[in-house]
Amino acid sequence: MFKPIMAEFLSTALMIVFGVGVHCDTVLNGTKYHGSGHLFAITTWAFGISVCLFVFGGGVCMNPAMALAQCMLGLVPWSMFVPYAIAEMLGGLAGAVVAWLIYADAFEVSAGKVDGVAVRNIFSTNPLINDLPRSFFIEAIDTFVFVSGILSIAHFGGDNLLLVAVCVGILVWAVGMGMGGMTGFAMNQARDLGPRMAYQLLPIKGKVDNNWRYGLLVPGIAPFVGAACAALFVHGFLGIF
């Protein structure tokens, strides 16, 4: 039991080091890749998730919503759902702290010079247009496509870890580019709420409101809805798992 839980913690932490790290790189002053843009960021997220799968194996969830879907399909015991979710959330928090440590000097030179909302958004997903019902729907749809895609890739890829990891990275890239522009495509409570908590706790100058109302409702709940629908879809319609 210990090893799979640690794998969830470590893989999620590594994913967030890549993800929060690339946002530090693009947003903060004093970095080599400042201003590189969304394509640079989304590609790093995609490649980073592939690397996590290479390192920890295709069975890791790195996502409480994915853990829910796998429990519904009988791929993960229900007794592991809460331990997995806790490990993933703590991994998200830890990974964000590591990313902050890597870019601590850039945070220092950016204080008062980079917009506070942009700095907050390094850690968490927040929409430009404040429409909670639509954002909830978007995040649920994004997660539905994401989880359905991963489960299909895992089914048809089988034991070919290289194929599965590369295809999941392509899926992340496609969902992010095509569907992620409104909410930031969290699709994962550990990706958003773990780093959001890190932002709350870290000694970052010029903090702004952490938008917990949005965080708890949209990236906090909508991924569970999308993942549950994905599990029903791949089992009931696609006939897999």
N, C-alpha and C positions, 0 to 999 in steps of 0.2 A: 504493500500500500504506500510506503514512504517514497519509493522511487518514482512512480507515476505522478504523485503529487508534486515532488520536487521538479520533475520534468515540466509540469505545467507552470510552476513558478519561474523557473529559469528560462524557459522558452518565451514566455510572455515578457519577462524582463528584457531579454535580448531584442525581441520585436520592438519594444518601446524605446530602447536605446537607439535603434535605427530610426524609428519614426519621429520621436521627439527631437532626436539629434539632427535630423535633416531639416526640421522646421527651425531649430536654432541656427543652423547654417544659413538658411535663406532669409531669415528675419533680422537677426542681430547684426550690429556693426562689429567690425573687427574679425570677421570670418572670411575665409578664402572664397566662399561660394555665395556671399551675400547677394540677394536679389535674383537668384537663379530661377525662381518661379515654380509654378505648380507642377509642371511636367517633371522637373527634377525631383520634387518632393514625392509625387505619387510613384515614380519609378523606383525611388529608394525604398518606399514602403513595400512595393511588390517584391523587389529583390531581397529585401530584408526578411520577409515572411518565408520566401523560398529557402534562404540560408537557415532560418530556424528549423524548418522541416528537415533540411539536410543533417543538421546537428542532432536534433532530438527525435527524429523519426516521424513518419506520417501519421502516427496515432495521436499526437498531441493536439489538444483543442485550442489552447491559447485564447479562449473566448468562452465565457459562461453561456452565451446563446448557443454556440456550437455544442457545448457539453449538454445542454438541454435537449437539442435535437438528437444527439447520439444516445442519450438515455431513453428518449421516446422510441427509438429504433432498436433498442436492446443492444447497442454496441458498447455502452458503458453502463455499469450497474447504477441504479438510482442512489444507492448508498454513497457513491462517489461524487454525486452532483455538488453537494455543498462543499466538501473538501476541495474539489477542483475549482469551484467558483472563488472560494476564499484565496487559494493559492494564486490564481490568475489575477485577482484584484491586487493582492500584495505584490505580485510580479510587476504589474503595471505601475504601481507606486514606486517600487525599487528601481525599475528601469528609468523612470523619469528623473529620479534623484541622481542616478549615474550620468544621464545626459546633461543635467544641470552642472554636475561637477566637471564634466568635460569642457563645457562652454562657460564656466563661471567667469572667466575674464571678459568674455564677450557680453555677458549680462551686465557686468560692471561698467564697461565703456558705453553700453547702450542705455543706461539709466537716465531718464529724462530726455533722451534723444530719439528713442523709438516709441511709437504709440503704445500706451499701456494695454489696450485691447489686443493689439497684434502680439504683444509678449504673452498675454494670457492664452491666446489662441495657439501658441506654440504647444501648449500642453493639452488642450481640449478642443472639441468641435463645437462651434457656435455659428449660427446662420447669420447672414447679412440682412435678411428679411425676417422679421419676427412674426412668424405665423405658426404657432404651436401645433394646431391640428394637421396642417399640411406637412410640417416637418416630421411629425410622428408618422404619418403615412409614408413619406419618402424614406425615412430610416427603416421602417418595416419592410418596404418593397426592396430596398437595397440589400437588407439582410436576407430576405427570402431568396433573391437571385444568388447572393454570395454563398449561402449555406447549401442551397440546392446544387449549385455548381461544384462546390467542394465534395459533397457526397457523391455526385455523379463521377467526378474525377477519381475519387478514391475507389469507387466500385469498378470502373473500367480500367484504371491504372493498376489495380491489384498490388502486388508486392514490388512493383517497379518504383522505388522511392524517388529516383531521379526524375522520372516522367511526372509523377504526382506533384513533386515540389515545384518543378518548372511550370506546370499547368496551373497550379494554384497561384503562383506569382503572376501569370498572364491574366488570370481571372481578377485578381486584385487590381491590376493595372487597368483592365477594361471597365470594371465597375467604378473605379475612382474617376476615370476620365469621362465616362459617359453618364454616370448617375450621381456623382459625388459633389457636384458644384453648388448645391443648395444647402446641404447640411454638413458636408465634410466627411460623409460616409464612415461614421464610427463603426457601426455594425457589431459592436463589441463593448460590453460594459467595462472590461478591464482596460481597453484601449483609451476610453474616455474618462471614466470616473477615477481610475487609479492615478493617472497623471493630473487630473483636476485636483485631487486631494494633495498631490505633491506640490502643486502651485500654491495651494492654501497654506501649506506648512513651511515651505522653503523661504529663506530670507531674501526675497526678490524685492528690489526697490520699486516704488511707484505702482504697487498692485492696484488693480481695478476690481470691481465686483466679479465674483467667480461664476455668476449665472447658474447657480445650483438649481433653480426652478426648471430651466431648460435641461440641464444635465441629468437630473433625476428622472424627468418625464420622458425625454426623447431618446438619448443614447442609453438611459437607464432601463426603460421598459420596452420600447419599440423593437429592439433586437430580439427579445424573447418571443414577441408576436410573430415576427418574420421567420424566426428559426422553427417555431412550432408548426407554422404553415408549410415550411420547407420539408420538414420531416413527414408530414401527412402527404405532401405532393410526391416526394420521391418513392414513398412506399405504396401509396394508393394509386397514383397515376403512372409513374415510371416503372413500378413493379420491382424496385431494387430494395435491398435490405428488408 
